[in-house]
């Protein structure tokens, strides 16, 4: 919902867990749409992908995500995030295996 130039206050009601599951089971499309909205907001405002400022983890180079459904009909996300200018897996391995243990200690 969008409130613009009104005196209305957005105050969502936090419902009990069993009622939330019942609502999702009764309208799984609405549950999926809400999940999609939350994921988009996470990518935009927390990771800040394609934004001018770095996100919570730094500048995101790329991400890959897949969605799964749990047994309770709720959706969850698995995401791989690559941070711009971060070490490659080979560089991490080389630093861990280096004779000088500075990287490992840090």
Secondary structure by P-SEA (a helix, b strand, c coil): ccccccccccccccccaaaaaaaaaacaaaaaaaaaaaaaaaaccccccccccccccccccbbbbbbbbccccbbbbbbbbbccccccaaaaaaaaaccccccccc
